[in-house]
Amino acid sequence: MSEHRTDVASHGEGDDALGLFHAASRASERELATLRERQRIATALHDSVAQSLFAIGVTAQQSRQETDLATLQNQIETIETTAARAREELREALARLNAAPDGLAF
C-alpha cells in the first residue's frame, strides 16, 4: 500500500512541475511578444522622427534663400507644423513603450 502512495505522490509532483513549466513558458512568450512590440514601435518612431527632421532641415535650408516674405512665412509654418507632429508622435510612442505589460507595474 505504501508503494502505491509513493507512486501517486510522484505522479502528482510531475504534474506540478509540468504545470510550472507551462506557466513559465507562457510568461516567456508574453515577454517576448512585449519586447517585439517595443522594438516595432521603436523602429517606427525612429523612421518617423528621422523623416520629420529631414523635412524640417530641407525646408529650413530652402528658407535661407527665400526672398518672398509670404513664401518664407509658409515655410516657417511648415517647419512648426512638422515639428509639432513629430513631438506628438514621439509622445505617443514613448507612452506605448513605457506602458506596463499586462498585469505588471513598474
C-alpha positions as CSV (number, residue, x, y, z in Angstrom):
1,M,0.0,0.0,0.0
2,S,2.8,2.4,0.8
3,E,4.3,1.7,-2.6
4,H,1.1,2.9,-4.3
5,R,1.1,6.1,-2.2
6,T,4.6,6.8,-3.3
7,D,3.7,6.3,-7.0
8,V,0.7,8.7,-6.6
9,A,2.8,11.3,-4.9
10,S,5.5,11.1,-7.5
11,H,2.9,11.4,-10.3
12,G,1.4,14.5,-8.6
13,E,4.8,16.1,-8.3
14,G,5.4,15.5,-12.0
15,D,2.1,17.2,-12.9
16,D,3.1,20.2,-10.7
17,A,6.4,20.5,-12.4
18,L,4.8,20.3,-15.8
19,G,2.3,23.0,-14.8
20,L,5.1,25.2,-13.6
21,F,7.0,24.7,-16.8
22,H,3.9,25.6,-18.9
23,A,3.3,28.7,-16.8
24,A,6.9,29.8,-17.2
25,S,6.7,29.1,-20.9
26,R,3.6,31.3,-21.3
27,A,5.2,34.1,-19.3
28,S,8.3,33.9,-21.6
29,E,6.1,34.0,-24.7
30,R,4.3,37.1,-23.3
31,E,7.6,38.8,-22.5
32,L,8.9,38.1,-26.0
33,A,5.8,39.5,-27.6
34,T,6.1,42.6,-25.5
35,L,9.8,43.0,-26.5
36,R,8.9,42.5,-30.2
37,E,6.2,45.1,-30.0
38,R,8.5,47.6,-28.2
39,Q,11.1,47.0,-31.0
40,R,8.5,47.6,-33.7
41,I,7.4,50.8,-32.0
42,A,11.0,52.0,-31.6
43,T,11.8,51.3,-35.3
44,A,8.6,53.1,-36.5
45,L,9.4,56.0,-34.2
46,H,13.0,56.2,-35.5
47,D,11.8,56.2,-39.1
48,S,9.1,58.8,-38.4
49,V,11.3,61.2,-36.4
50,A,14.1,60.9,-39.0
51,Q,11.7,61.7,-41.8
52,S,10.3,64.7,-39.9
53,L,13.8,66.0,-39.1
54,F,14.8,65.6,-42.7
55,A,11.8,67.5,-43.9
56,I,12.4,70.3,-41.3
57,G,16.1,70.5,-42.5
58,V,15.1,70.7,-46.2
59,T,12.5,73.4,-45.5
60,A,14.9,75.4,-43.3
61,Q,17.6,75.2,-46.0
62,Q,15.2,76.5,-48.7
63,S,14.1,79.3,-46.3
64,R,17.6,80.7,-46.2
65,Q,17.4,81.6,-49.9
66,E,13.8,82.7,-50.0
67,T,13.2,86.4,-50.7
68,D,9.4,86.4,-50.8
69,L,8.1,87.2,-47.3
70,A,4.8,85.2,-47.8
71,T,6.6,82.1,-49.0
72,L,9.1,82.4,-46.1
73,Q,6.2,82.6,-43.7
74,N,4.6,79.5,-45.2
75,Q,7.9,77.6,-44.9
76,I,8.2,78.6,-41.2
77,E,4.6,77.4,-40.6
78,T,5.5,74.1,-42.3
79,I,8.5,73.7,-40.0
80,E,6.4,74.5,-37.0
81,T,3.6,72.0,-38.1
82,T,6.1,69.3,-38.9
83,A,7.9,69.7,-35.5
84,A,4.6,69.7,-33.6
85,R,3.5,66.5,-35.4
86,A,6.9,64.9,-34.6
87,R,6.6,65.8,-31.0
88,E,3.1,64.3,-30.8
89,E,4.3,61.1,-32.5
90,L,7.2,60.9,-30.1
91,R,5.0,61.4,-27.0
92,E,2.5,58.7,-28.2
93,A,5.3,56.2,-29.0
94,L,7.0,56.8,-25.6
95,A,3.7,56.3,-23.8
96,R,3.3,52.9,-25.6
97,L,6.9,51.9,-24.9
98,N,6.6,52.8,-21.2
99,A,3.2,51.1,-20.8
100,A,3.5,48.2,-18.4
101,P,2.8,44.8,-19.9
102,D,-0.4,43.0,-18.8
103,G,-0.5,42.6,-15.1
104,L,2.9,44.2,-14.4
105,A,3.7,47.5,-12.8
106,F,7.0,49.3,-13.0
